[in-house]
Amino acid sequence: MIQSSSRCLGILGSGISHSLSPLIHNYAAAQLGVDCVYLCFDSQSRQFPGADFFQTMWDVGALGFNVTVPFKEQAAQVFPGSGLASVNTLYRGEKFWQATSTDAEGFLLGLAQLNRNLDDHDAVVFLGNGGAALALYEHFLKVSTRPLVILRRTADRDAAWVKPQGRVEFLDLTAANLDAVCRRYPKNLLLQTTSAPLHGDRLDFLLPGLGAFQGAFVDLVYGKTSALLDYLRLKGLRTQDGLPMLIGQALLCQKLWWGQSAKFADVEAMLRSRVK
């Protein structure tokens, strides 16, 4: 129940009416007895909020924000103290907002639900090079020595990615390139990080590239997933949609905002009962 004492949180993005974040965080707040309300700040102009917004929200005692597409990289520029190229979380610091990303650690919490970790695979392969991919990539460079391969539609963003020599490879997003990578690294961890399925592109053109694949597949989209997830699930391989990562990063955000979080299993059960 919203009261006069309730404090505000929210998600900043554009075209995010499908977001499950309000459902997750309001459910968790109710479970934990946190007096707050989590809202969706959906920018119709696709403009990241200005300094006045963040000052006002600080002054009224807002607890924090999530940042999602297309603003993760802009948030990192506006709040450079994190040293990250992609930011998904703002939380109250001693004097003003602090920025970080819970995407990578949240992904690893989700991956643990498959009883897998990065070192169980001979490489990590990204389909897409957006903000979510970049956040995972930056973290994986620090915590793993596995080769990293990025298949993307456009090379425009490549310059923003740190590229350790001999460890990272950038290729065009084609079935032929995916097939070559899967033959070289058959037990790779394959990550579908694009928002294409949300816009009606289920990436069917990549299916011929999966013949040699024997690893684990995670589609970071939930609800409207790619054809790759359906295909690999039918083959009996380890697969996962985007809900476990979403839950994992959300629980880490809650600890930054409230000092506590809901239980993973409780949140997942609630979401699975409501998301078709």
N, C-alpha and C positions, 0 to 999 in steps of 0.2 A: 504494500500500500504506500503510495506517495504521500509524504507529509511535508509540513513547512520546514522541517529539519533535514529533509532528504537532500543529499548532495549528488551532483551530476557527473556522469561519465558518458563517453560516446565513441563512435567510430566515424572517422573522417574519410570520405571517398567520393566517387562519382559513379552513378549507375549501380548503386549497391542496395537496391530495394530487396534483393534476394538474401542479404546478409543474415547469417544465423547468430551473429555476435550479440545482438540485444537479447535473444532468447537464452543464450548460454549464460551471460553475465547477470541478467535479472533473475534467472533460476538460481544461480549460485548465491547471489546476494540474499535471496529469500531463505535458502538453506542455511546460510551462515549467520543470518540476522544482521546483515550490513544495511544500514539505512541510506540507500542510494537508488538512483534510477539511471539506466544505461540507454542512451538514445542513438538514433542513426542520423548523422549530419551528412546528407547526400547533396553534394554541390552540383546544381544544374548547369552552372557555367564552367565546370571542370577547372575551377581556380582554387588553389590551396589557400586556406584562410590566412589573413594577414596578421601582422603583429598585434593590432588592436583586439582581435578575437582572443588570442592567447593571453593577453594581459587581462582582459575582462574576465575570462574563465578562471584565471589564477586568483583574481581579486574576490570572486564570488565563492571560492572554495571548491571548485571542481576537483575531482580526485584523479582524473587522467583520461587518456584517449588512446584508442587504436587508430592506426593509419593504414589504409589499404589503397588499392588501385584507384587512380593513377598517381598517387601522391607519395609513395614510400621514398623515392629518391629525392623529391623536393623537400620532404621533411628532414632528411639527412643534411641537406644544404642549409635549411633554416636553423637547425639545431646541430651545429657541427661538432659539439663537444663529445659526441659518442665516438667519433672517428670512423663511423660506418658509412658505407655508400647507400645503404637501404635501411630505413627505420620503420618499425611498425607499432611502437609503443611510446607514449609520453606519460611520465609520472611526476609527482611533486618532489622536487628536491628541496634543499635548505632554503634557497632564495628564489628559484624559478623552476620551470619545467626541465626535466632531464629526459634524454632520448636514448632508446636502445632498440634492439630487435630480439624478439622471442621466437622468431620464425624457425631458426635452425635448431635450437634446443627443443622447441615444441615439436618439430619434425622428428627428432630423435626419440622423444617420448612416445610419439605415435608409432614409429618404426619398431620400438620395443614390444608393441602389442603383437607384432608378427614374429617375435623372438629373433629379431635380426638386428645387426649393427653394421656400421660401415665396413669394418674389416672382414665381414663375411662375404664380401664381393670383390671381384678382381678389378673393378673400375666403377665410377659413378658417371652416368650419362644423363644429361639434361636435354629435354625437349623444350626449347624456349629459353629466352634470355631476358625476361622481365625482372621486376623488383623482387619477387619471391625467389626466383632462381638465383639472383645475385646474393641475397642474404644467406641462402644455404651454401653457395659456392664459397663465400668469404669465410664461413665457419669451417667448412670441410678442409680448406687449405691449412687451417690451424691445427685441426684435431686428427687428420688422417694423412697418410702418404699415398693413397690410392690415386691412379690417373683420373683426370676429370675431362670429360668430353662434352662439348656444348654444340648441339644441333639447333640452328635458328634460321628464321626466315630472312632476317636482315642483319647485316654486319655493322649497322650504324652504332650500336651500343658497345661493340667490342673494346673500344678504346678505354672505357670506364672499368674494365675488368683487369685485375692484376694477373699476370701470366708468367708463372715460374717456368723457366725453360725446361723442356723435356717432359713436363708433367701435364700440360694443358693443351687441348686441341679444339679448334673452332671449325665447324663444318656447316654446309647448307643443310637445311631440314628437308631431306629427301629419303625415300624408301631405300634407294641404293646405298646412301651413306649410312643409314641405320643398320642395314644388313651387314655392311663391311665392319662396322663397329661391333655388332653382336657376334660376328664370326671371330673377331680378334679377342673380345672380352665376353664370352658366352654367359658368364655368371655375373654380369654387371647388375648394379642397382639402377634401374631405369626410372627416371622421374619425369612425368608429364606435368610441366609447370605453366603451360600457356592457358589463357582464358578462352581459347578457341571453342571448346564445347558449349560454353555459355552463350555463344553467338551462333550456334547451329552448325559449326564445323567440328565434326566428331573425329577428324584426322584419319579417316578410313584409308587415305592414300598411303599411310605408313605401314599398314598391315603386312604387305609383302616383305617388309624389312625385319620381321620378327621370327623368321624360320629357325634361326640358330639360337634364339634367346632361351636361356635356362635359369635366369636369375630371379630377382624380385622386382615387382612393378608397383609404383605408387602414383596415382593420379591425384594431383593436389586439388582438383575440382571436386565438388560434391554436388549431388542432385543430378546435374546434367554432365555425366562423365563421358570420356572418349570411348570410341569403338575398341581401342587397344585394351582397355580394362575388361570389357566383355569378352574379347577374344582370348586373352591370357587366363582369365578366370575359368573359361570353358576347358582350356588345356590343362587345368589343375595346378598352375603355377601359383606362387605366393603373390597375392595382389592386395591392394588397399586403396580405398578412395580417400578424399581429402578430409574427412571428418576427424580421424585420429590426430592429424597435425593441427587442425583447427582447435581441437580440445586441448592438446598439449600446450600450444602457445597461449591459449586463453587462461589456463591455470597458472602459468608463469606470470602473466600480466596481473592476475588477481593477487598474487603474492607481493608484487611491487606496489599495488594500490592499497591493499587491505592488510597485508601481512599474513594472509591465510588464503586457502583456495578450497573449492569443492573437490570431491573425489572424482577421479577420471571415470571410473565405472558408472557412477551415478549420472554424470553428464552424458556419457555415451548412450546409456539406456534411454534417457529422456529424449535425446536427439533421434535415435533410431526409431522411436515410437512415433515421431512426428514428421520426419523427413522421408519422402517417398523417392 
